[in-house]
């Protein structure tokens, strides 16, 4: 099957920075979040450096490793457990193999040689190369490989292995020892340079290890399955065309598929396994094995099936596909598959091992829906927005839905927008729900010029490449700063924005995340000792991470090397989602400004719109634009011709319109706008996020305070902030509030209750331990104590800034 017919869109990364490793084969690679970590391999000598590639910034770097640094090796075992990496065996020089075990703590780039206990029922693994080394849970599984029977390394006497070992790991660091499991069934035949992956099927729960191919005098294409729970070997039946016999290929699990790429295959495609002295070649073939099991009439039916994507005989003369290779490395980052280097094999007759130098990636499925759009700042005619990053995407399509008449332009009828909302399960607007978990490290703090964030917009019809291969200047900082405060600007409330009036007698002047609070500026009086029961019937809610600064640091163990570090396992549990990392990593959402151009010459195909259910309101969604990064300053949107607005007429192959040809409409003051965003990758446009709803401000009221800082002392905390950027007159006073425990929270957990803890002209206040002892710990995303700060001018209180002071892994107590 041709790659185009299979819907593949391989991208070659053609622009990167940093010290690029020399090309090689026999190396190994793993991924820690968005970092590719590569070790070993050979090409004119065995490499001993550790190279790291950041798939977000397209930057290579060489970390300054220390400790028991292992010698260079090739065809070794290489697995990743959190932020530690284990290396076992491999060839250290020609004819001399190793059975040493090393551990790398990537949080500190610290190597350590470990000595596991020998198995109680046999000898430890002998030195070898070309074995498989697979991780599941707290155990690594070693199978097969090639040993040298001769004690003289210059006199290589190969012995193919099919022994099977289990290595138990200690939590965090260290190992317990080797064991030789007692297995059932027929053991796979001896082999080396095969692949092994572990997959746990949905709704079945029994993890399975699959071994495919390899070399034992001749190449193999047999598939073996090990049930890890019962330790039973079997030969699963498969449908479809089995890939040709091969070795030195790669296999990676993404979703419920095992993707197999490249390797040595027979020169002949007659289907028979050639003799050992037959002709072989490197291949660029690509296929996957569907590993899922389905239930039919109360019986489990094995639907394991091979699907060919790029055939062994298919030649690519357009350079749009990775070339044939063997001994390369392949790593999955989310749903994206990366392939780097390897031996191309075409010049074997010259006795010259020519290695590829290229780096490719393939998006295997459409991206997931981003989190809801969040508001950072609102003005009378613009919004500054952000949303959580989706890993391995090339851009975001942002759309809005206006609750006011849109002028008749370019064929669009001047009809009003119906008052429709998407309601959450709590009955309020579906805003700021719990963010999705994203396996990605926090990005560096970057200096942001918010006046230039509109440059993030890609102004044309995405005929430019949206590849992540665009060049990024400057050094990279991977680890999150040691902060534990997140700030959310809560905008547009009460008189200032035209929100619905509340029936509560005295209310806090803010509108908030989810359906927790509302505001009525005119009814804020004497709340110093009062508890406030915010109204949950507001028409919209908004929130966003804005400023995170504190001296109560998250505990980390990390060190910087070339501007890049990786957090250790204890920190990984703290930063287990992108949104949570953002709550500590961003001073403001980073603006990696795109010029609208990228350097990926193989990424010019416009992303495609996915099919979507047709509803009446879908005709009222307007494109704001396509953005390279996860933030946007919105002051206009595009007016699409009527024929392009009808999603019912869209097909999956329809192009995004050319925005340069469309007219724009400015935002209006005091107007409700709904937003949704979808991520874009090489497979097209993914599903849209849940809908968020914001209002532009009415002129005259002060903006929200900014740059909130929390400094922890022994018996209190110091809360400070900066005046609003747009005070709209003289600031008369500030008010700060603390969310407190209340019986009302037990009746309705979605409604926070606040108590004023400060009122005055100063831009700082002290929060005492007595006040903090009454604090409510909010668990809507991560455990946090919630503060709100608002400013008042002659017209009244403006929108408030909400601050969530993250508490880490805490239990709900009556004090902090």
N, C-alpha and C positions, 0 to 999 in steps of 0.2 A: 504494500500500500504506500502510495506516495505520501511524503510528509504533509503536503498541502491538503491532501484529501483527509488526512488524519487530524487536521486542524492544529498542527504543530507550528509554533512560531519561535524557533531558536533565535537567541540574541547573542551576538559576539561582543564581549566587553572590549572596546578598543581604546578606552581612555582611562588611565588610572595613574596614581602617584605612588611614590615610595620605592624602596628597593625590590625590584621584581626578582623572584627566585629563578635560577637557571632551569631550563627545561630538563625533564627527567622521566624515568619510568620506575615502577616498583615502589613508589612513595605511597603514603597513606594520609587521609585527611578526615577530620571530624568537624562538627559545627557546635559552637557555643553561642546561642542566640544568633546574631547576624555575623559572627566572626567565623571564618574558615581557618582552621589551624592545620598546617601541613608539616609533616616530618618525614625525613629520610628519602629513600629513592636513590637511583644511580644514573649517571651519565658522565663518563670520563671521571670515574671515582664516585664513591658513595657519599651522599650529602649528610652532614650532621647538624645543619642549622634547623631551627624552628621558625617557620614563616607564618605570618598571620595576615589574612586579607579581610578587610571590613567591607561587607557587601553593600552597606548603606553609603559610605563615603568613597568607595572604590579606591581604597588606600591599602597598600602593602606596608607592613612594618616588621622589623626584627626585634622581638622583645629581648631584653637583657636577662637571659636565664641564669640561674645560679643553682648551687647544690651539687648533687651527684649526677652531673650531666652525662647522659649515655653516649656511647660512640655512635657514629652514623650507621644506619642499617637500612636494608631494603627487603621488601616482601615480608614485613613483620605484621604482628597483630597490633591494632590501634583502636581503642574504644574510649568513649567519653561517658562519664558518670557525673552529671551535674557540671561542676567546673574542675573536676579532676580527670586526667587522661592516663590511661594505662597502656604501656608498650611492652609487648612480649615477643621475644625471639627475633628472627630475621637473619639475613646474611650480613655479616659485619665486614667480611672481605671474601674474595673469591675462594669458594670451597670451605669456608669456615662459617659455621652457623652458631646462633646463640640460643640459650634458653633462659636468659636473664629477664627479670621483670622490673620495670621502672614505673614510677608514678610522678606525674606532673600536676602540681597545684597551680592551675592557670590564674587563680586570684593573686598569686605572688610570683608567678613564673618560677616556681621552685621545684627542681627535680629531686627525687629521692629513690634510691635503689631499695627495693623491698625483697624480703626473703620469705616466701610462703612456706608453711609446713608441708612436708612430703605427705602423700596420701598414705593412709593406714593399710591399704590393701594393694600396694604396688609401688613402683618407682615413679618419680616426678617426670614430667615431660622432658624428652630428650631435645637437644638443639635441633632447630628446624627452620625452614622458610616456607612461604606459600601456604601457610595454614589459615584457617578462619578462626576468628576470636570475636565472639558475639556476647553482648550484654543483655541480661534481662533481670530486673529487680536488683538484688544484691549479689548476683552471680555472673561470672563470665564462663562461656562455654568454648572450649578449644577442641577443634577437630582437624585431623589430618595434617598434611604438609609433606615436605621433602626433607629427609635426613641424609647425611653423608656417612656411609658405613666405614669409610677409611679414616684412620687417625691422621693421615697425611692430607692436609688441605689441598695440596697440588694434585693429589690422586683421588679425584671425586668418584665415589661409588654411590650412586643415588639409590635411596630406598623410600618408596612411597608409603605413607602412613595412613591408617584409618583409626588411630586411637582416639579416645574421647575422654576429656577431662572437664572437671567443674572447679572453678576457682571462687571461693567465697570471699566477699569483700567486707571490710569493716566500714562502719558508717563514717563518712567524711574523709577518712584517710586510713591507709593501711589495708592489709589483707589478712585473712585467717589462714587459709592453706588450700592445697589441692586435694581433690578427691576423685575417685574413679567411679562414676555412677554405674549401678547395675541396670542395664537396659534390656528391653524386650524387643523381639523382632530381629530382622536381619540388618546388620550394620552396613552402611554404605561402603562400597569398595574403596581401596586406598586411592588417594589423589592429592594433588597440590594445585594451587592457583585457581581454586574454585571460589564460590561465594556462599555466604550463609547469612540469612537475615532472620529476625524474630518478629512474629506478628501475632497479636491477640485478637481473635475475631469478635466482632460485636455480638452481643446476646448469647454467646457461647462461653466466652471467658477463659477457655483453655489456651494458653500460649503455645505456639508452634514455631519450631525452627525449620527453615527450608534451606536445603543445600542444593546448589545447581552447578552442573558442569565441572570443569577442572581438567587436569592432565594426569594420565597414568600410562606413559608410553605413547598414548594417543589421546586426543581430546575427547571429552565426554559431553553429553547433553541430557543426562538423567537427572530427575528431580526426586529428592528425598525429603521426608517430613518426620520431625521428631516431636511427639507430644511431651512437652517439658514436665507436665504434672505427672503423667504415668510413665515417663521415660520409655516410650514405645516408638520404634522406628517403623516407617511404612513407606510405600511408593504410591503417592496419590495419583489417581486417574485425572487426566486433564483433557480438555477439549482444545480445538484450534491447532495451528501448526506450531510444533515445537521448534524453537530456534536451533540453528545448526550447532554441532558440537563446538565447544570453545573453552578457552582458558584465558586467564589474565583479563577477564571482563569485570564489570562492576554490577552490583545489584543494590538497589535502594528501595525502601518502603516509603511510600507517600499515600496516605489514606489507606485504602484496601488493595493497593496494587504494588507489585514488586517490579520495578523498572530495571531492565537489563540492557546495558549498552556496551558495544564494542567487544574487543578481545581478538584472540587468534582463532580463525575458522578455516575449514578446508577450502583450498582453492577451487575444487570442483563443487558444484551445487547439485550433484546427482542424488543426494540424500543419503548415500552410504558413508559410513565412517571410513576414512582413508587408512591406509597402512601407516605405521609409524614414520616411514620415510616419504610419505606423501607431501604434496605441495600445500603450504599454508599461507595465509595472508591475514593482515589486520583488517578489521571490518568496522564500519560505522553504523551497523544495523542497530535498531532500537525497537524494543518490544516490552510488553508488560504481561505479568501473570495476575489475573484477577483472583484474589485470595479469599473473597467473601463466600459465606455459606448462606443459603436461603432455606426457608421452611416452606414445605408444600404438603398440605393435608397431614399435618402433625408429624411429618418426617423431615429430617434434615437432608437436603440434597446438596452434594458438593458440586458447586458450579465453577470450580477452578478452571480457568480458560486462558490460553495464550492468545494475545492480540498483537499482531505485527504492525509496527508504525513506520519503520524504515527498514527495507529489506536489505539482505546481504549483497545483492547484486545491483542495488540502486546506486548510481554514481551522481554526485552533486557537483556540477560544474559552475554553479552560481555562487558558491561560497556562502550559502544561506544555511548550511547544516555543518555540524562538527565533522571533520574529516575522520577517516578510519584511524583507529589507534588501539593499543593494548597496553596494559600496565599503567593506565591513567588512574586518576582518582575522581570519584563522584560523591557529592555531598548534598543532602536535602536540607534546605533552609525553609522551614514552613512547607509550602506546596511548590516551592521552586527547586529545581535540580541544577546543580552546578557541576561542570566537568572541566578539569584542568590538566593539561600536558599529556604525557604518555608517549609511547613509541609508535611511529606510524608504520614501520615495518616494510615499507616499499623498497628500501635500498639494502635489504638483507644480503643480496648477492654481492654488494660492494664491501661486505664485512664492515658496515658502517651503521651504527644504531642512530637513526635520525629521530629526534624527539620533537613533538609538537610544542609550540610555545603559547598556544591560544587558551583563553578562558571563555567558556560558553555557559549560558543558563537557559532553562526552559520552564515556563510556567505551566504546570500540569493541570490546573483548573482555575476557574474564575475566583477572584479574591472574595473573602468573606465581607459581610456588611460592616462598615465602620461603626463606631459608637455614635451616639447622637451628637449633633452639632452643639457646641457649647459657646456661650457668650463671654467674651473677655471685656469688651467695652462697647457701649452704645452712645451715639450722638443723635442729633435731630435728623440726620440724613445718612447715617452709615452704621455698620456693625463691624466690630472686630471679632472674628470667630475662630474657633479651633475645634478639632476633634482628635480622638486618639489615632495614632498612626496604625496602619495595617501593614504587617511585614511584607516585604518583597512585592511592592506595588510601584507603578510608574507614574501615577497621578490620581487625582480625585475629581469627579464630576459633582459640582455643587449646584443645587437647584433651589428655587424659592417658589412660594405660593402666596400670592398677595391677597389680603382681605380688604382690598379697596379696588375701585374700578381701574382697569388698565386701559390707557388711551388706545384708540384705534390707529394702529401703525402697521404698515406693510401687510395689509390684508387682515389684521386681527380685529374682530368686532369689539366695540367698546362696551362689553357687558361687565357687570360687577362680579366680583368673586364671592361665591356663596360662603356663609359663615359656617364652615365645617371644621371640626377638630378630630384628631385621632386621640381617643381617650385611653388612659392607662387602666389597669385593672383596679386601681384605687378610685377611679372615677374622675380623676383630674386629667389635665393634659399630659400626654405621654412624652414627658421631657426628662432628660438627665437620668435615665434608668441606670442600673448598675452596669459599668463598662465591661466589655468583653475582655477575657484574658488573652494577652498576646505574648508569645515567647520571644521577647526582644529586649536587649539590654538598654538601659537609659542612655539617651543621647547626650552629647556634651552641652554644657552651657555655652551659648553663643551670643555675642553682642547683637542686639536686635535694634534696627532702626524701623520703628513701626510705621513711619511715614512712607517707607519704601516697600511695605509688604505687598502692595498691589502688584509688584513685579513678579510675585509668585505666580500670577495668572499667566497661563499659556494662551496668547491671544488669538491663535489661528484655530483651524479645525482639526488639530491634533495630527495633521500631516507631518508635523515635527515628531522626532522620536521622543517618546516618553520613557526612555530607558534609564535604568539606574546607573548607566555607565558614564554619565556626564561627569566632567572633571570637577573636583572639589579642591579648593585651595586651602592651605593652612593645615595645622596639626589637628589631630583628633583626640578627643578625650572620651573614653568609653564609659567609665564608671560614673555613677550618679554622685553628685556632691552629698555631703553628709547633712542633709536637711530633713526635717520632719514636719513641715508646715505646708499646707496647700491653701491657696486663696481662691475664692470663687466670687467673681463680680456679679452681684445680683442686681439686675437692672430693671428700670422702667416700672414704677409702681405708682399707685395712688394718683394724685392730681397731676403729677408730672408727666404721666404717660397715658392717661385715659383708661387705666385698668378699671374693671368693674368695681363698684363701691362695695365695701364689706359691711356686713351687718353687725360685726363685733363692736363693742363699745369703745375699746381702746386697743390699738393695734400697732405693731412694730412697722416702721416705714420701709419695708423691703418686699420684694417678691423673690421667691426662692426656688431652690432645686426641688424636683419632683413635685409633690402636692403638699409641701410641708407648711408654707406660710403665705400670707398675702400682706398687703400694705394699704394703709389709708393715711396719707400725709396729714390731712386736716384733723385727725383724731389722736395725735400723739401728744399726750400731756402727762407730766408727773409720773413717769414710769420707773422712778428710781427704786422703789421697793415692790413694784407690782410685777406679777408674772403675766405674761402676754400669751393669749391663746390665738394664734394666727388663724385667719380664715382660709379654709381649703377650697373655696369656690372661685378662686381667681381664674381669669381666662387664659393666663399663660404663665409659664415659669421659666427661669433661665439660670444658668450657672456656668462657671468655667474655672479651671485652674488658672491662677494668674501669678501669684508671687509666693515663693516658698523660701523662707529664710528662718533659721533658728540656730541656737547654739546647743540644743539638745540633739546630739548627733546620732544617726543610725549607726549601730555597731558594725564596723566592716574590718576586714583584713585585706588590704589591697596596697599595691605599690604601682607607681607610674613608671612606665618604660616607653620611651619615645612617644610620650603623650597618650599611652593607651594602657588601660588595666582592665582586668575582669574581676568581678566580685566573686567572693567565695560562696560556698553553699549556704552558709547562714544568711547571707544577704540575699541570695536567690529566693529564699522563702519570704523575705520581706518584699522584694520587688518581683512578684509573680505575675504581674500584668503590666502592659505598657502604660495603661492609665495610672497605675499606682506608681510606676517609676516616674511618670511625668510629675506627680505630686511632690517629688523631691528633687527632680533633676532640672526643672525649668525655672529660670528666673522669670522669663516670659516664654511663650511658645517660640521655638527657634525658627528663624526665617532664613532657611537656606534658599536664597533667591535664585530663581531660574530665569535665564534670559530668553526662554522660549526656544532655545536651541540645545541640542545634545550632540554628542560625537559618535553615537552608535549608528553606523551606516546601515545596519541590518534591522532597524526598528521603525521603518517608515510607514508601516501599515497602520491605518487608523484603527483605534479600538472600536469594537462593535457593541451596539446596544443589546442587552439580553432581552428575551421575551418577557413581557410583564402583563399581569392581569389588567384589563381595561376597566377603568372606573370613570365616572363623570368628572371627578376632580382632577384626574390625570391630565386632562386637556388644559388645566390651568397651571401646570408646572412650567416654570421658565428657567432656562440655564443661566446661572451666574457666570460660569466658565469652568475650565479645567485647570486645576492647580497642581503644581509639582509637589508641594508640601502640604502638611496638615493644618494650615492656617490660611486665613483670608481676610482682607479688608473689603467689605462689600458696600458699595455706594450706588451701584447700578446693576441692572440685569438685562439680558438680551430679549428683544421682542421677536419671537419666531413667527414666520408666516403660518397661516392657518393649516396649510397642508403638512407642515412639519410638526405641528403640535399634536396631531392625532396619533397617539401611540398605537392605536388599532391598526393604522396603516404602516407602522414600522415593522420591519423584518429583522431577523438577527443579523443580517449582513448590512443593515443600513448604516451609513456613515454619520458621524457627528457633524452637524452643520458647520460651515465656515463662518466663524464669528466675525471675521473682518468685513463680511458683507451685510451684517445685521445691524439694526438700529438698537440703541440702548435707552433704557428708562431709568431715571433717577429714583431713589427712595424718597418717601415723603415723611414728614414729621408725624408723630402720634399714630403710626400705622402698624398694624399687626402683620408680620411676615412669618411664614412657616418655612423651615429649611429641612432639607435632607441631602445626604451625600452618599456617593457610591465610589468604590475604589476601582482602579483600572490596572490591569496587567496584560501580559502578552496574550491571554485568552479572551480579553474583552472587558466589558464593564460588568462588575458584580452587582449583587442586590443592594438596594438602597437601605440606609439606616432608618431607624425610627425617626419620627418627625419631632422637631423642636420648634418652639414658637416664641418669637421675641417681638417687642415693640420699639420703634424709634421714639426718642424722647421728644417732649414738648419744650420749646425754648424757655429759658428763664430759671430753671431749677439747677442746683449744683450737680456736678458729676459725682461719681463714687470716689472715696479715698483710695489711694493706691499704695503699692510697695509696703504692705503690712509686714512687720517683723515681730517675732516672738523670741525673747531671750529668757531662758530659765535660770532662776536663782534658787537658793536653798529653800526658802519658804514662800516664794511668790514667783510670778512671771511678769515681765515688762513687755507691754504691748505698745507698739508705735506704728505710725503710718505717715504718709505724705498727703498734702492737700489735694483735692481734685484737680485734674488738669484743666478743667473748664468750670470754674466756680460760679460763673454767671452773676458776678457781684461779690459783695463781701460775705465771707463765711462768719456766721454769728456764733455757731457752736458745733461741736461734734458729740455724737452719742455712740457709746460702745455697749454691746449686749452680749450676754452669755446664755447659751442654751442650758436649761436646768432640768432636773428630774421633776416629774409631775405625774399625778394620777391621771391627768388627761392623756399623757403619753401611753399609758396602759390601755386606755379605751381606744385611742386612735394613734398608733405609733408613727403614722406619717406626718403628724402635726407636731412640730417642735414648739416648745414653750420657752420664752426668753425673759431674762431679767436685765434691766439696765444696770451696768456696773460703773458707768462714767458718763458725765455730761460736762462739757467745758470747752474752752478755746484751745487748750493745748493739744498737740498731735501725739500724745502718749498718755499712758495710764498704767497703774499698778493693779494687777489682779492678785488678790491675796489668797492664801491657802484656804481660808474659811470660805471664800467665794468658790474656789475650785472644788471644794468638798461637795458642793451641791451640783456640780456639772453633770450634764447628761452625756454619756458616751454614745455617739451616733455610729451605727453599723450599716448605713445604707451602702457604703462601698468598703472602706477600711475603717477600723476603729478610730474615732476622732472626737475631740472636743470642739464645739462650734462657737465661733464669735462672729459678731456682725458690727460694722462700723459705718455710720452715715454722717453726712454733713448737711448743715442747714444754712440757707441764706434768707434774704428778705421774703422770698416767695414760699419758703418752707423747706422741708427735708427732701433731699434728692435720693437717688437709689443708693442702696447699701452695698458694701463689700463683705462677702462672707468668707471667713477663714476657717478651714478645717485643720486643727492642730493634731497631726497624726500621732497615735499613741502606740503604734507597733502592735505586737501580740500581747494584748491585755485582756483581762477578764473584767466583766462589769463589777465594779466595787462602789462603795459609797464615798470613796475619796481617791485622790491620785497621789 
